Amino acid sequence: MMMVQAEYDLRIRSWAYKYVGIGVMATYDAGKVTLQKSDLNFSGMRQSFGGGLVFYLADKLVFRAAVALGGGEGAHPFFGVNNFL
């Protein structure tokens, strides 16, 4: 299996003395699964992209909600809560 992933988070608004923040997230993935090592190369990789919202408490990521599209498999929602305490 071979995979390339890129993700970018951008905080777009902060209020309440910078303790609470909202950001946007953009992602790009490309990957390929093969049966033999000799078939691993960058041609024929499946690609997907997505975006979502990110919520911060102080400077720590608390919650993210995103949707990934592409790859011929439809939309895939993702929700995550970080345990940073």
Protein Blocks (a to p, Z undefined) as FASTA:
>chain_A
ZZddddddddfbdeehhlaccddddddddddddfbfklgcfehiacdddddddddehjbc
fbdcdddeejhnopadddddddfZZ
